[in-house]
Amino acid sequence: MTDPTVALVRRWAVDWLNGQHPEACEDLLAPEYALLIGGFLLGPRETYVPATMAQLSRYPGLVVTVHQLVVSGDRVAIVFSESGASVRLGGRTAAWSGVSLFRSHGGRLTHCWAEEDYYGRRRQLATGECDPVAAPAPAPWDTEQAPADPAAEAVVRDWLGSPDLRSADVSCDDEAMGQRPERLLDVTSVVVTELFSAGKQVAFSAAQSGSYLGGLDDLDDLVGQPSVVHLAGLVEVREGRVVGGRVVRDRLGAARALREAAHA
């Protein structure tokens, strides 16, 4: 039997986003539903739904593909990709990755924390070369509950405060497509906005602050400026350290914020 919270996320993916049926949100999302992405809070439901439909209209054939799912209690996290053809750019296609963390209550989804690799999407739309879509999880909707692991959560909280999250074990942004992930920040602080574990798998949403180190297009003159990078991930902890997983950073939002601050 499908876990109740997993069933909600299945409807979020299949009925709402893939199907683009806003009426599904009436009993899928709580009235107070809110999405936090790139540091922006989009909610409640009556605001979120039309705003999302406006975005979906840019990719009318958009497909959500789930690559990994974990569930613990009333919380679910997924690693996914979205793919589609842009009507604004003559049908050019792109496939970009994301991580979402959901919370439910009373048979509805109440919160979502997410990041998507819009920076990688921009690269594909500019070049006209679409990245391949990774293989889907074989049975994400049959995932079973796993208990929380406070020790694993503590490891990830410490890891998020480290100066560099890049490693051979953790895939960052569009690294799997051969794109070298840049460090971006000399991290001085981190704020964790959501974090939970399902066994040794730990999902998180966070914001790192520090000095910009470079790595974003056409922003070399802003190296050293204060910057914030929002990120979300699903990583695995073994023997007291992070040994693998997926992290997506809001590089596009960080680039925009740097430019805006420079021209303020």
C-alpha positions in Angstrom: 0.0 0.0 0.0 1.3 3.4 -0.9 2.3 5.6 2.0 -0.3 8.5 2.4 2.3 11.3 2.2 4.0 9.6 -0.8 0.5 9.4 -2.4 0.2 13.2 -2.1 3.5 13.8 -3.7 2.5 11.4 -6.5 -0.5 13.5 -7.2 1.6 16.7 -7.0 3.8 15.2 -9.8 1.3 13.4 -11.9 -2.0 15.3 -11.6 -0.8 18.8 -10.8 2.5 19.4 -12.6 2.5 16.8 -15.4 -1.2 17.0 -15.9 -1.3 20.8 -15.4 -4.7 20.4 -13.7 -5.0 23.3 -11.2 -8.3 21.8 -9.9 -6.3 19.0 -8.4 -4.8 21.5 -5.9 -8.2 22.0 -4.1 -7.8 18.9 -2.0 -4.1 18.2 -2.6 -2.7 21.5 -1.1 -3.8 23.0 2.2 -5.1 26.6 1.9 -1.9 27.8 3.6 0.4 25.9 1.3 3.6 27.7 0.6 6.7 27.1 -1.6 10.1 28.5 -0.5 12.5 28.5 -3.5 15.5 30.7 -4.1 14.8 32.6 -0.9 11.3 33.6 -2.2 8.1 32.5 -0.4 5.2 31.8 -2.8 1.9 31.2 -1.0 -0.8 30.7 0.1 -2.5 28.3 -2.3 -4.6 30.9 -4.0 -1.4 32.8 -4.9 0.8 29.8 -5.6 -1.5 28.0 -8.1 -2.0 30.8 -10.6 1.7 31.8 -10.4 2.7 28.3 -11.1 0.3 27.9 -14.0 1.8 31.0 -15.5 5.2 29.4 -15.4 3.9 26.1 -16.7 2.4 27.9 -19.7 6.0 28.6 -20.9 6.5 24.8 -21.1 3.1 23.3 -22.0 4.4 19.8 -22.3 6.5 19.8 -19.2 7.4 16.5 -17.6 8.4 15.8 -14.0 10.7 12.7 -13.6 11.4 11.4 -10.1 14.9 9.9 -9.6 14.9 9.3 -5.9 12.3 9.6 -3.1 12.6 9.2 0.7 9.8 9.4 3.3 9.8 9.7 7.1 6.7 10.5 9.0 4.8 13.4 7.4 7.8 14.4 5.3 8.9 13.4 1.8 11.9 14.5 -0.3 12.5 13.9 -3.9 15.3 14.3 -6.4 13.7 15.1 -9.8 14.1 16.6 -13.1 11.8 18.8 -15.2 12.0 18.8 -19.0 10.1 20.6 -21.7 10.1 22.8 -24.8 10.0 26.6 -24.4 7.2 28.3 -26.3 9.1 31.6 -26.0 12.2 30.2 -27.7 10.7 28.4 -30.6 10.4 25.0 -29.0 14.0 24.8 -27.7 14.2 22.0 -25.1 15.9 21.7 -21.7 16.0 19.2 -18.9 17.0 20.6 -15.5 17.3 19.0 -12.0 15.8 19.9 -8.7 15.3 18.8 -5.1 12.0 19.3 -3.2 11.2 18.7 0.5 7.5 18.4 1.4 5.5 18.4 4.6 2.0 17.3 5.0 -0.8 17.5 7.6 -4.4 16.5 7.6 -4.2 14.7 4.3 -2.8 17.6 2.3 0.6 19.1 1.5 1.3 22.1 3.6 4.9 23.2 2.7 7.5 22.7 0.1 11.2 23.7 0.1 12.8 23.4 -3.3 15.6 24.5 -5.6 15.8 23.9 -9.3 18.8 24.4 -11.6 17.5 27.2 -13.7 21.1 28.2 -14.4 21.6 24.9 -16.2 18.3 25.4 -18.0 19.5 28.8 -19.3 22.7 27.2 -20.7 20.7 24.6 -22.6 18.2 27.1 -24.0 21.0 29.4 -25.1 23.0 26.7 -26.9 20.0 24.8 -28.2 21.6 21.6 -26.8 19.3 19.7 -24.4 20.8 17.6 -21.6 19.6 14.0 -21.4 17.0 13.1 -18.8 18.5 10.7 -16.1 16.8 7.4 -15.6 13.7 7.5 -13.4 13.5 5.7 -10.0 12.0 2.3 -10.7 9.2 2.5 -8.1 9.3 5.8 -6.2 5.6 5.6 -5.2 6.2 2.3 -3.4 8.9 3.8 -1.1 8.4 2.8 2.5 8.8 4.8 5.7 12.3 5.1 7.3 12.9 6.3 10.8 14.7 9.5 11.5 18.4 9.4 12.4 19.4 12.4 14.6 23.1 11.5 14.4 23.0 11.6 10.5 21.2 15.0 10.7 23.9 16.4 12.9 26.6 15.3 10.4 24.8 17.1 7.6 24.2 20.3 9.7 28.0 20.5 10.3 28.7 19.6 6.6 26.5 22.5 5.4 28.7 24.9 7.3 31.9 23.7 5.7 33.6 26.0 3.1 33.2 23.6 0.2 30.4 21.0 -0.4 31.8 19.8 -3.7 33.3 16.3 -3.6 33.6 13.2 -5.7 30.8 11.6 -3.8 28.2 14.4 -4.1 26.8 15.4 -7.4 26.3 19.2 -7.5 24.2 21.2 -10.0 24.7 19.9 -13.6 28.0 18.2 -12.8 26.6 14.9 -14.2 26.4 16.6 -17.6 30.1 17.4 -17.6 29.8 20.9 -16.2 32.4 21.6 -13.5 30.8 22.9 -10.3 32.4 26.1 -9.0 32.8 26.8 -5.3 31.0 30.2 -5.7 31.4 31.3 -2.0 33.9 31.7 0.8 31.2 30.5 3.2 31.0 32.3 6.5 27.6 31.2 7.7 24.7 29.0 6.9 21.0 29.1 7.7 19.1 25.7 7.5 15.5 26.3 6.6 14.4 22.6 6.6 16.1 19.4 7.4 15.0 15.8 8.1 16.3 12.3 7.8 14.9 9.0 6.5 17.4 6.5 7.8 20.8 7.4 6.6 19.3 9.7 3.9 19.2 13.4 4.9 17.2 16.0 3.0 17.8 19.8 3.5 17.1 23.3 2.3 19.6 26.0 3.3 21.2 29.3 2.5 24.9 29.9 2.6 26.4 33.4 3.0 29.9 34.6 2.3 32.1 36.4 -0.2 31.7 35.6 -3.9 34.6 33.7 -5.3 33.7 33.6 -9.0 32.3 30.9 -11.3 29.2 32.6 -12.6 29.2 34.0 -16.1 30.3 37.6 -16.6 30.6 38.4 -12.9 34.4 38.3 -12.4 34.3 42.0 -11.5 32.1 41.2 -8.5 34.5 38.8 -6.8 34.8 39.5 -3.1 31.2 41.0 -2.9 28.8 39.6 -0.2 26.6 36.9 -1.6 24.0 34.3 -0.7 23.5 31.0 -2.4 20.3 29.0 -1.7 20.6 25.2 -2.0 18.7 22.0 -1.4 19.9 18.4 -1.4 19.4 14.8 -0.5 22.6 13.1 0.8 23.6 9.9 2.4 25.6 9.6 5.7 27.7 6.6 6.6 30.2 6.3 9.4 29.8 9.9 10.4 30.4 11.5 7.0 28.5 12.4 3.9 29.3 9.7 1.3 27.0 10.6 -1.6 23.9 12.4 -2.8 22.6 15.3 -4.9 22.8 19.0 -4.3 21.2 21.8 -6.4 22.1 25.4 -5.9 20.2 28.5 -7.1 23.1 29.8 -9.2 20.7 31.9 -11.3 19.3 33.7 -8.3 22.7 34.3 -6.8 23.9 35.9 -10.1 20.8 38.1 -10.3 21.3 39.2 -6.7 24.9 40.1 -7.3 24.1 42.2 -10.3 21.2 44.0 -8.5 23.5 44.8 -5.5 26.2 46.1 -7.8 23.7 48.5 -9.5 21.9 49.6 -6.3 
